[in-house]
Amino acid sequence: MWPLIFILPPIALFLLLTPLIFPALRQWIRHHFFVHHVLKIPEFNHHGFPNQLFYKANNYVNSLASLQRSHSAALFSSPGEHNAVLLRIEPDHPVRDSFLGATLMWTMSIQDDLSRTFLLRMRRRDRCRVFRPYLAHIASVSDDIEDRCRDLKLYMNVDGGGRERKRHWRSVPFTHPTTLDTIAVDAELKNRLRTDLETFSRSRDYYRRLGRVWRRSYLLYGPSGTGKTSFIAAMANLLCFDVYDIDVSKLADSSELKTLLQSTTSRSIIVMEDLDRYLLDDGKMKQSSLTGLLNYMDGIFTGCCGDGRVMVYTMRGRKEKIDPAILRPGRIDVHVSFPLCDFGSFKMLASSYLGVADHKLFGQVEEMFMAGARLSAAEISELMMVNRQSPKRAIKSVIVALQMSGGGVGMSAAENEVVLAQHSGDLRKLLAKMKSYTKSGPLDVISRLSR
């Protein structure tokens, strides 16, 4: 019996201290030998309801560029785009990501009940530094993806009376096909504008860190038919922003601009056409319109309601006629000129509409442009569309139109009459129609954008 006297006390002491020793020992082993933390993001919570964080993570992981370099990924056809292919993460195949200098690994697993779970692995030393900012980054990227996938709408302000007074806007689906790749704008200018728009769309946190409203404003100026409206449509398709068109003729007074702005949504383009017509009366500035517009552009009310908006103003006249207070930085950030077509724009249109990169008549067209002949992009594109079956006929039609615009170079008067005769009366009618369109002014932005 005497050995038990020496054996039992240590055993009893060990049993008493076990609940205290083992957790501490386990923690010590984890702390010194395990360098990664693994976080689980299940598809459903403990009550069986969908876990919104899982769906945000799903959007985020499937957008990672590293997914294309993964050893295994699933391919699906996109339901919304013809011939588009979607890349999706495969179960149990890791996808790498990096954030603030930390490397993170994503893996998706399928549970016994067929629900999915994301596993996020990160180094223990990085967890405190990147965990919260990384979750915010995931939510921000996911929100951007969802915005880009939504159906865009075109809003029109309604007349101020009747039952629709409280509605302010009515909408139609925005299905305009124009993109920055299809508009006839100088390639260098197009790239600068694309970069500016894409930088703005990713800069929400940067603007907020500076204490500034996340907003960008553009002035598009130039003659009718030069592509201003098409550029607005391309902006909307690039950013996936809704479009709000303000018809100034329906405004009771300039203070109504604030009411319209208040009822717009974030991530939208707000268009005000013919700014010069709204501000000028017989060449003189209308003071009431000027004051209302200045308050609309950068007042404290706009600072509260203008976040996430792109403000676009268009005008047909010279911007020098407008009060400099309106054009200063902060109110108008980017000025974009849309001149009549030159030879470079003509070649871009010929490539797009006719599939012609070069032609023996191009030299004659270039001479006429150098002599000062000008047509709008709308006029040239219309001539090319109606004669698209014969590039030669289309280019000759443009030459005749340039002659009629006052180029004075190229064909002789006799040759000009021959071409006119070859086109019978159709070309004459078309040119007359286009000239009357130019004089009557631009089409309403709603009818042009909603086609």
C-alpha positions in Angstrom: 0.0 0.0 0.0 2.8 2.4 0.7 3.6 3.0 -3.0 0.1 4.3 -3.5 0.8 7.0 -1.0 3.4 8.4 -3.4 1.5 7.8 -6.7 -2.0 9.0 -5.9 -1.2 12.7 -5.1 0.6 13.4 -8.4 -2.3 11.7 -10.3 -4.9 13.7 -8.4 -2.9 16.9 -9.0 -2.6 16.1 -12.7 -6.3 15.5 -13.0 -7.1 18.7 -11.3 -4.7 20.8 -13.5 -5.6 19.1 -16.8 -8.4 21.5 -17.7 -6.0 24.4 -17.2 -2.9 22.8 -18.7 -4.2 21.4 -22.0 -5.9 24.5 -23.3 -2.8 26.6 -22.5 -0.6 23.9 -24.1 -2.8 23.8 -27.1 -2.7 27.6 -27.4 1.1 27.5 -27.1 1.5 24.9 -29.8 -0.8 26.9 -32.1 1.0 30.1 -31.4 4.4 28.7 -32.2 3.8 26.0 -34.8 0.8 27.1 -36.8 1.4 30.2 -39.0 -2.0 30.4 -40.8 -5.5 31.3 -39.7 -8.4 29.7 -41.6 -11.8 31.6 -41.6 -15.0 29.9 -42.7 -17.7 31.7 -44.6 -20.7 29.4 -44.9 -23.5 29.8 -47.4 -26.2 29.7 -44.7 -26.1 30.8 -41.1 -27.1 28.7 -38.0 -30.8 29.6 -38.6 -30.8 28.4 -42.2 -30.9 31.9 -43.7 -28.6 33.0 -46.5 -25.3 34.5 -45.5 -24.9 37.7 -47.5 -21.2 37.7 -46.9 -20.9 34.4 -48.7 -22.5 35.8 -51.9 -20.3 38.9 -51.7 -17.2 36.6 -51.4 -18.5 34.5 -54.3 -18.8 37.6 -56.6 -15.3 38.7 -55.5 -13.5 35.4 -55.9 -15.0 34.8 -59.3 -13.7 38.2 -60.4 -10.1 37.6 -59.5 -7.6 37.6 -62.3 -5.7 34.8 -60.6 -8.7 32.5 -61.2 -7.5 32.2 -64.9 -4.2 30.8 -63.6 -5.9 28.3 -61.3 -5.2 24.6 -61.9 -9.0 24.1 -62.3 -11.9 26.4 -63.0 -15.4 25.9 -64.3 -16.7 27.6 -67.5 -20.3 28.7 -68.0 -22.0 30.6 -70.8 -23.3 34.1 -69.8 -27.1 34.4 -69.9 -26.9 38.1 -70.6 -24.3 38.3 -73.3 -24.0 36.5 -76.6 -21.0 34.2 -76.7 -19.7 35.4 -73.4 -18.0 32.9 -71.1 -17.9 33.1 -67.3 -15.1 31.6 -65.2 -16.1 30.2 -61.8 -14.1 28.6 -58.9 -14.1 24.9 -58.6 -14.5 23.1 -55.2 -11.3 22.3 -53.4 -9.1 24.2 -55.8 -7.3 27.2 -54.2 -7.3 30.7 -55.7 -4.6 33.1 -54.6 -5.2 36.8 -53.9 -3.0 39.6 -52.5 -4.1 42.6 -50.5 -1.9 45.3 -48.8 1.2 43.1 -49.2 -0.5 40.0 -47.7 -1.1 36.7 -49.5 -4.5 35.1 -49.1 -5.9 31.8 -50.3 -9.5 31.1 -51.1 -11.0 27.6 -51.3 -14.6 26.5 -51.7 -15.8 23.3 -50.2 -19.1 21.4 -50.5 -20.6 20.2 -47.2 -22.6 17.0 -46.6 -25.9 18.9 -47.0 -24.6 20.2 -50.4 -24.3 23.7 -49.1 -21.1 25.6 -49.9 -18.5 27.2 -47.7 -15.6 29.4 -48.5 -12.4 29.0 -46.6 -10.1 32.0 -46.4 -6.6 31.3 -45.2 -4.2 34.1 -44.2 -1.0 34.3 -42.2 -1.5 34.9 -38.5 0.8 37.9 -38.6 -1.3 39.6 -41.3 -4.7 39.0 -39.7 -5.0 42.0 -37.5 -3.6 44.3 -40.2 -5.6 43.3 -43.2 -8.7 41.4 -41.9 -11.1 44.4 -41.6 -9.9 46.4 -44.6 -10.0 43.2 -46.7 -13.7 42.5 -45.8 -14.5 46.1 -46.7 -12.6 45.7 -50.0 -14.6 42.5 -50.8 -17.9 44.2 -50.1 -16.9 47.2 -52.3 -15.8 45.1 -55.3 -18.9 42.9 -55.0 -21.2 46.0 -55.0 -19.5 47.3 -58.1 -20.0 43.9 -59.9 -23.7 43.8 -59.0 -24.1 47.4 -60.3 -22.5 46.4 -63.6 -24.8 43.4 -64.0 -28.0 45.3 -63.4 -30.3 46.5 -66.2 -29.7 50.2 -67.0 -32.5 52.7 -67.2 -33.0 56.0 -69.0 -35.0 58.5 -66.9 -36.9 61.6 -68.2 -38.2 64.4 -66.0 -41.9 64.7 -66.3 -44.0 67.9 -66.6 -44.7 69.6 -63.3 -48.4 69.1 -63.1 -51.0 66.4 -62.4 -50.6 63.1 -60.6 -47.0 62.7 -61.7 -45.7 65.8 -59.9 -44.3 63.7 -57.0 -42.7 61.2 -59.3 -40.3 63.7 -61.0 -39.0 61.0 -63.4 -40.3 58.3 -65.7 -38.0 55.6 -67.1 -37.5 53.3 -70.1 -34.9 50.6 -70.5 -31.5 51.8 -71.6 -30.4 49.6 -74.5 -28.2 51.9 -76.5 -25.4 49.8 -78.1 -22.8 52.5 -78.5 -19.5 52.0 -76.7 -16.2 54.0 -76.7 -14.8 51.6 -79.2 -17.5 52.4 -81.8 -17.6 56.2 -81.6 -15.5 58.3 -84.1 -13.2 60.1 -81.7 -9.5 60.6 -81.8 -7.8 57.5 -80.5 -5.6 59.3 -78.0 -8.5 61.4 -76.7 -10.6 58.3 -76.4 -8.0 56.5 -74.3 -7.6 59.6 -72.0 -11.4 59.7 -71.5 -11.6 56.0 -70.9 -8.9 56.2 -68.3 -10.5 59.2 -66.6 -13.9 57.5 -66.4 -12.5 54.2 -65.1 -10.3 55.9 -62.6 -13.3 57.9 -61.3 -15.4 54.7 -61.0 -12.8 53.1 -58.7 -12.1 56.2 -56.6 -15.0 56.3 -54.2 -12.9 55.6 -51.1 -10.2 58.0 -52.3 -12.7 60.9 -52.6 -14.1 60.1 -49.2 -10.7 60.1 -47.6 -10.1 63.6 -49.0 -13.5 64.7 -47.7 -14.8 65.4 -51.3 -18.0 64.4 -53.0 -17.5 61.4 -55.3 -18.6 63.3 -58.4 -17.2 64.1 -61.9 -18.5 66.7 -64.3 -18.0 67.0 -68.1 -18.7 69.7 -70.7 -19.3 68.3 -74.2 -19.4 71.1 -76.7 -19.5 71.2 -80.5 -21.9 71.5 -83.5 -24.9 69.2 -83.8 -24.3 65.7 -85.1 -20.7 65.5 -83.9 -21.2 62.6 -81.4 -21.9 64.2 -78.0 -25.0 62.1 -77.4 -23.3 58.9 -78.6 -20.5 59.7 -76.1 -22.9 60.0 -73.3 -24.3 56.6 -74.2 -20.8 55.1 -74.3 -20.1 56.6 -70.9 -23.2 54.9 -69.5 -22.3 51.5 -71.0 -18.7 51.8 -69.8 -19.6 52.7 -66.2 -22.9 50.8 -66.1 -24.6 54.0 -64.8 -28.3 54.9 -65.3 -28.9 58.1 -67.3 -31.1 60.9 -66.1 -31.9 63.5 -68.9 -33.1 66.9 -67.7 -35.4 68.6 -70.2 -35.0 72.2 -69.2 -38.1 73.2 -71.1 -40.2 71.4 -68.5 -38.6 73.2 -65.5 -40.9 75.7 -63.8 -37.9 77.6 -62.5 -34.2 76.9 -61.8 -34.8 75.9 -58.2 -36.5 72.7 -59.6 -33.0 71.4 -60.5 -32.4 70.6 -56.9 -35.6 68.7 -56.6 -34.7 66.6 -59.6 -31.2 65.9 -58.3 -32.6 64.8 -54.9 -34.7 62.1 -56.6 -31.8 60.6 -58.6 -29.9 57.6 -57.5 -26.2 57.0 -57.0 -24.1 55.6 -59.9 -25.9 57.6 -62.5 -25.2 60.1 -65.3 -27.2 63.3 -65.1 -27.4 65.1 -68.5 -28.4 68.7 -69.2 -28.4 69.4 -72.9 -28.0 72.8 -74.6 -26.5 74.6 -71.6 -25.9 77.7 -73.7 -29.6 77.9 -74.8 -30.6 77.6 -71.1 -28.3 80.3 -69.9 -28.3 82.8 -72.8 -31.0 85.0 -74.1 -30.1 86.9 -77.3 -26.4 86.4 -76.4 -26.9 87.8 -72.9 -26.6 85.8 -69.7 -29.9 85.2 -67.8 -29.1 86.0 -64.2 -31.8 83.8 -62.7 -30.7 80.8 -64.7 -27.1 81.4 -63.8 -27.8 81.6 -60.1 -29.9 78.5 -60.1 -27.4 76.6 -62.1 -24.5 77.6 -59.8 -26.4 76.4 -56.8 -27.2 73.1 -58.6 -23.6 72.5 -59.6 -21.8 72.9 -56.3 -24.1 74.1 -53.5 -24.2 72.3 -50.1 -27.4 70.6 -51.2 -25.6 69.1 -54.2 -22.7 68.0 -52.0 -25.2 65.9 -50.0 -27.2 64.6 -52.9 -24.6 64.4 -55.7 -22.4 61.6 -54.5 -21.8 58.9 -57.1 -23.0 61.1 -60.0 -21.4 62.0 -63.3 -22.8 65.4 -64.4 -22.7 66.0 -68.1 -23.5 69.3 -69.8 -23.7 69.8 -73.6 -23.7 72.9 -75.7 -23.7 73.7 -79.4 -22.1 77.1 -79.3 -18.7 78.3 -78.2 -17.9 77.9 -74.5 -16.4 81.3 -74.4 -19.9 82.8 -74.3 -20.6 81.1 -71.0 -19.8 82.8 -67.7 -16.3 81.6 -66.5 -17.8 81.0 -63.0 -19.6 77.9 -64.5 -16.6 76.6 -66.3 -14.1 76.7 -63.4 -12.6 73.4 -62.0 -14.8 71.9 -59.4 -17.9 72.8 -61.4 -16.7 71.5 -64.7 -13.8 69.0 -64.4 -13.3 67.9 -68.0 -13.9 69.9 -71.2 -14.3 67.8 -74.3 -14.5 69.4 -77.8 -16.5 67.6 -80.5 -15.6 69.3 -83.8 -16.8 68.5 -87.3 -15.1 65.5 -88.9 -11.6 65.8 -90.3 -9.9 63.2 -92.5 -8.8 61.1 -89.5 -12.4 60.8 -88.3 -13.6 60.1 -91.8 -11.2 57.1 -92.0 -12.5 55.8 -88.7 -16.0 56.0 -90.0 -15.1 54.3 -93.3 -13.5 51.5 -91.4 -16.5 51.0 -89.1 -19.3 51.5 -91.6 -17.8 50.2 -94.8 -15.0 47.9 -93.6 -12.5 49.9 -95.7 -9.1 50.8 -94.3 -7.9 52.4 -97.6 -9.3 53.4 -100.9 -8.1 55.1 -104.1 -10.6 58.0 -103.4 -9.2 58.7 -100.0 -6.6 61.1 -101.4 -9.3 63.2 -103.0 -11.3 63.2 -99.7 -8.2 64.3 -97.8 -7.6 67.2 -100.1 -11.1 68.4 -99.6 -10.7 68.2 -95.8 -7.4 70.1 -96.0 -9.2 72.8 -98.1 -11.6 73.4 -95.2 -14.6 71.3 -96.1 -16.3 69.8 -93.1 -19.2 67.5 -92.3 -20.5 66.2 -89.1 -20.1 62.6 -88.1 -23.8 62.1 -88.3 -23.9 63.3 -91.9 -21.0 61.1 -93.0 -22.2 58.0 -91.2 -25.7 58.4 -92.8 -24.2 58.6 -96.3 -22.1 55.5 -95.6 -25.1 53.6 -94.2 -27.4 54.1 -97.1 -24.6 53.2 -99.6 -22.9 50.5 -97.5 -23.3 47.9 -100.3 -20.9 49.9 -102.4 -17.9 51.5 -100.6 -17.0 53.4 -103.8 -20.5 54.8 -104.1 -20.5 55.7 -100.4 -17.2 57.6 -100.6 -18.3 59.4 -103.7 -21.4 60.5 -101.8 -19.2 61.9 -99.1 -17.1 63.7 -101.7 -20.3 65.3 -103.2 -21.5 66.3 -99.8 -18.1 67.9 -99.0 -18.3 69.8 -102.3 -21.7 71.1 -101.3 -20.4 72.1 -97.9 -17.8 74.4 -99.6 -14.7 72.3 -99.9 -13.9 73.7 -103.4 -11.2 71.0 -104.1 -11.4 67.6 -105.7 -13.7 67.1 -108.6 -14.4 69.7 -111.2 -17.9 71.1 -111.5 -18.5 68.8 -114.5 -17.3 65.8 -112.6 -19.4 66.8 -109.6 -22.5 67.0 -111.8 -21.8 63.5 -113.2 -21.6 62.0 -109.7 -24.8 63.8 -108.8 -26.5 62.4 -111.9 -25.3 58.9 -111.1 -26.9 59.1 -107.6 -30.1 60.4 -109.2 -32.4 62.3 -106.8 -31.8 60.1 -103.8 -28.6 61.7 -102.7 -30.0 65.2 -103.3 -33.0 64.3 -101.1 -30.7 62.8 -98.4 -28.4 65.8 -98.3 -31.3 68.2 -98.2 -32.8 66.2 -95.3 -29.5 66.3 -93.4 -29.1 70.0 -94.0 -32.5 70.7 -92.6 -31.7 68.5 -89.6 -28.6 70.5 -89.0 -30.5 73.8 -89.1 -33.3 72.6 -86.9 -30.9 71.5 -84.1 -30.1 68.2 -82.4 -32.6 65.5 -81.8 -33.9 65.3 -78.2 -31.4 63.2 -76.1 -34.3 60.9 -75.0 -35.3 59.8 -78.5 -31.6 59.3 -79.5 -30.6 57.4 -76.4 -33.7 55.2 -76.2 -33.5 53.9 -79.8 
